[in-house]
Amino acid sequence: MSIHLLGGGRDVARCGALLEPFVAEARERAEGRTPVFALLLVLEADDEASVARFRGVLEAAGAQEIRVEAIVEGETFTPAAIDADALFVGGGLTPAYQDAFADIAAALRARVRDGMPYAGFSAGSAIAPQRALVGGYLLHGVEVASEDAAEELDELEVRDGLGLVPFAVDVHAAQWGTVSRLIAAVDAGLVAEGVAIDEHAAVIVSSGASTVRGPGHVWDVAAAASGVRVTLRSA
């Protein structure tokens, strides 16, 4: 079982390449069958593009049988949404995604423990941790990130996530400047540690270890005796 966490990005081919190991795991798990991929999306009411976009990413990775479960912000997923060989959770408003899994988070964890591969893209990565940094740009009223990356929240907010990884995840790291948000969250003790993932980069977590894929960077952030330690990783 592996957890594949993508930091985002608009290049379908490059994002598809990051998901090739995810698709390969699903094929192995299917044992000769064509694996079924569940694509879960939380859409804004007027979103007419995301379904085709994320389906294209999966297809670029080699997926063939894709079942789309798309709901709108404010709705929640049912257990039927995760009845598949592998699960790909797309991007959008992170707090809405966190809310959407409220009724099935425990069932999802059980499926992943049983070997179902999980892949997240942007919001789908940010909600994967035990404690998820879902947005915000202020810490005690002081800006620590751009308001453009706030996810419609003011103060930094940490909520219960899916419980798939023990560290916090932020996304669009270099592109949206969210590394500073994660640093502030760790420094304030909101989360103990985390990774900020660039666009067109992925962290793959398997058997307690993590590796990096793609041309982008991953920023590891952890508390240290002198404050906060930040290290940069690449593939």
Secondary structure by P-SEA (a helix, b strand, c coil): cbbbbbcccccaaaaaaaaaaaaaaaaaaaccccbbbbbbbbcccccccaaaaaaaaaaaacccbbbbbccccccccccccccccbbbbbbccaaaaaaaacccaaaaaaaaaabbbbbbccccccccccccccccccccccccccccccccccccccccccccccbbbbcccccccaaaaaaaaaaacccccbbbbcccbbbbbcccbbbbbccbbbbbbbbccccbbbbbbcc
